Amino acid sequence: MENFKGRHHWPKWIFLLPLLISFSCSTPTGESENTSTDFDPGKDYFNHKAQTQYAENFKVTYHKHYKVVRTNAQLSSWEGNGNEVKEDVMVLVQKGTPTPPLTGELEGATVIPIPAERVALNIENGENFMDELGLFDKVVAVGGAISYDDAIRQRVFDKELAQIGYSWHQPANLELLLDKRTDLFMMNLSNLDFAETLDKSRQLRIPTASVFEWAEKSYLGRAEWIKYYALFFNAEEEANRKFDQVAENVEALKARVSDIGEKPTMIWGYYAGKDRWIVHRNSVEAQFMRDVGVQNILEDFDRPIRNSGDPISSEELLSKANEATHWLIGDVHSAALPSANYMNQFSAWRDGRLYHNMKRSKPQANAFDWYGRAAVRPDLVLADLVKLIYPGESDAHELHFMDHFDKRMKFPLDVNESLYN
């Protein structure tokens, strides 16, 4: 949602150069505290462990008093400077125990003492992962002031929480991370042009963990990153419990619609302006449509996954999707819709089977929970779709992220209190 984020000043690297030079000659990033006299080398310090079922972009192995965490993602340069596979290795060492030798597969790994106490985040859904784990009290810095949660936003305004910059716009403000005595920076890294910030943060001895939740190819893979966040707080038991419930809810919803006979048809796409629509062919949104039991007229799972959607012209959309019976048309990126003459050629528009994903939106605060909690709770997204498309199948569910689209809705969204004209 690049067009809607707030802007902040870029870090003044010139003032950090003396620190960079100093720390580059000192001990490795995040070196563990001195070993406690009661350290027991035979003891397993982690009673609860996490294993990944759906996530492909992180893995963890346990070694009694430390965890080895590996992350990976394909990073592209937004400036057109190519792309690169980023692989990261971290050793999470229980406080009071020794750091293992950083040799062999661990050579060059980043050491992070755990459990962490003062945490910084630079993406909205990180706030929700921490909240789901009951750990938000440990957060000292966030990306900015566009959280859907009024209390978090107020704490930013009151300067209780520092604003370090959102990952989709700029490198993190390392000066503020130092000022807040951050002992864990959960750094969402989505742009190859910002990759050097990860290294600079670690050179400043800010224990920094790479976050690639956005790179997952499935919605349950994304949601499973709650286990990743939990690793740094020894909160695996709670993370396992939370994720298992989400996965069970998803399977129950899929089963509920599996026996429905004739599948409704659907498209999911918004108008981007200038005769161009953005639609979902192979993406997390396309997976939601598949799992809710509708036929996505534009589905093409053979093409590369593109969670941001694929462009299509107004002419092509009309020729391929004019008979779709359902349409998720409302999105925070939407431009003013084309003329009524054009829109009335679509069955879903004429029949009013239209939906949007902006129910939890506060345009006046530039806050859209679709980019926060929806990644953490895909079961609620699926439940919303079931409720909207099959009203009799989920009567007890209260719509959370989605709702019926009203043709009076105003696009593009601005700072007005209402979503409507």
Number of C-alpha atoms within 10 A of each C-alpha: 11 9 8 15 17 15 11 16 11 14 17 11 13 7 10 15 13 10 12 17 12 12 16 15 9 11 10 19 22 23 18 21 16 11 13 11 8 8 13 12 11 8 9 13 17 17 9 13 18 19 14 16 9 16 22 20 22 24 16 20 14 16 13 16 22 24 22 18 20 17 20 19 22 15 20 16 15 13 9 9 10 11 14 12 11 15 13 17 22 21 26 27 26 25 19 17 21 18 21 14 8 13 9 7 8 15 10 13 18 22 28 30 24 23 18 19 16 18 25 29 28 27 23 26 21 27 22 23 26 19 14 18 20 12 18 17 11 14 21 25 24 28 29 24 25 24 26 22 16 14 10 19 20 14 14 21 14 10 12 14 21 24 23 25 27 26 19 17 19 20 23 29 23 23 16 16 24 14 9 16 14 22 23 26 28 20 23 22 26 23 19 21 19 19 16 10 18 20 14 18 22 21 23 24 24 22 25 26 25 23 26 22 28 18 19 22 20 21 23 22 21 24 27 31 28 25 28 26 21 22 22 23 17 21 22 23 15 17 25 20 12 19 20 13 14 20 17 12 18 22 13 14 22 19 14 15 17 13 10 12 8 9 14 16 19 24 29 25 25 25 25 19 15 10 12 18 20 21 27 27 27 22 24 23 22 27 20 20 22 14 20 24 25 23 20 24 19 20 20 14 12 8 10 10 19 16 19 14 20 16 17 18 15 16 11 12 19 15 11 11 20 18 17 20 23 25 24 22 23 26 20 21 17 19 19 15 19 13 8 9 8 12 15 13 14 20 17 24 21 12 11 15 20 24 22 21 23 21 17 18 19 23 20 13 18 18 22 25 23 23 15 20 24 22 27 25 25 22 24 23 22 22 24 23 26 26 20 21 20 15 13 10 15 17 11 9 13 13 18 17 23 24 21 18 20 15 13 9 16 18 18 15 22 16 11 13 12 14 19 12 9
